[in-house]
């Protein structure tokens, strides 16, 4: 059954001149068929430079929006248009405008996990992979409004000096399910294991980590480390790729509860249907896209410097 679905998808992909982009948290079957699997930064860069006519985005809504903003001339579809992001929903453009009015001298760094409308109100975007670098690039301000993830913002603030941070009260419900006691229990059971966690985690969890990394950073770390065991503090979908690319190593999820339900909504059947019908198109109003593009492109350029 899977082989039949895969064959049909690949045939349609060729005939439509499509590229399939998938986030690291997607189901294994989606990761296997994608042309590119990565984190938000990597997917943004791929979307900006692809020569395909059709971008099929297997992730959540803000990611597909970002791809459309970077490639306005291309058609962007999502196999599951209802795959959203609770963190992105925690902030609105109106709320950000009010915060900006309270801090008129501040520059706005917005996490890519936001709507196009929020990006349009921001000076620059960031991902977990480049947030510190993005903030350090802002030389002409001492005040940073960081939205919406207060935990990523707190982590960045510990790595940056000379700037005042104003945080939004947003967070990732999935990463908050990872608790310090989960890490401590696994460290007691596997004392030789390295601990890597995502910066969206609680500060108490971050304090227990050997490395704090984006998902792509975790991929790179796991490839290079001499450790044979790794405790992974992020959404469990990443473990599929970690195990696939590092068969000689053992990976333990920090918590089996760290599941993003939105990331699991996309499957092969929906991917096939979206390619067949091309109806699940993502659009962004031109005026919002034009304003948001500036902030996103600044982020992408910083990412390309790595």
HELIX and SHEET records of a PDB file:
HELIX    1   1 UNK A    2  UNK A   16  1                                  15    
HELIX    2   2 UNK A   28  UNK A   33  1                                   6    
HELIX    3   3 UNK A   40  UNK A   49  1                                  10    
HELIX    4   4 UNK A   61  UNK A   70  1                                  10    
HELIX    5   5 UNK A   86  UNK A   89  1                                   4    
HELIX    6   6 UNK A   93  UNK A  102  1                                  10    
HELIX    7   7 UNK A  116  UNK A  120  1                                   5    
HELIX    8   8 UNK A  131  UNK A  136  1                                   6    
HELIX    9   9 UNK A  150  UNK A  159  1                                  10    
HELIX   10  10 UNK A  175  UNK A  177  5                                   3    
HELIX   11  11 UNK A  180  UNK A  189  1                                  10    
HELIX   12  12 UNK A  203  UNK A  206  1                                   4    
HELIX   13  13 UNK A  215  UNK A  224  1                                  10    
HELIX   14  14 UNK A  238  UNK A  245  1                                   8    
HELIX   15  15 UNK A  261  UNK A  264  5                                   4    
HELIX   16  16 UNK A  268  UNK A  277  1                                  10    
HELIX   17  17 UNK A  286  UNK A  304  1                                  19    
SHEET    1   A 4 UNK A  36  UNK A  38  0                                        
SHEET    2   A 4 UNK A  18  UNK A  23  1                                        
SHEET    3   A 4 UNK A  54  UNK A  58  1                                        
SHEET    4   A 4 UNK A  75  UNK A  78  1                                        
SHEET    1   B 4 UNK A 124  UNK A 126  0                                        
SHEET    2   B 4 UNK A 107  UNK A 111  1                                        
SHEET    3   B 4 UNK A 143  UNK A 147  1                                        
SHEET    4   B 4 UNK A 164  UNK A 167  1                                        
SHEET    1   C 4 UNK A 211  UNK A 212  0                                        
SHEET    2   C 4 UNK A 194  UNK A 197  1                                        
SHEET    3   C 4 UNK A 229  UNK A 233  1                                        
SHEET    4   C 4 UNK A 250  UNK A 253  1                                        
END                                                                             
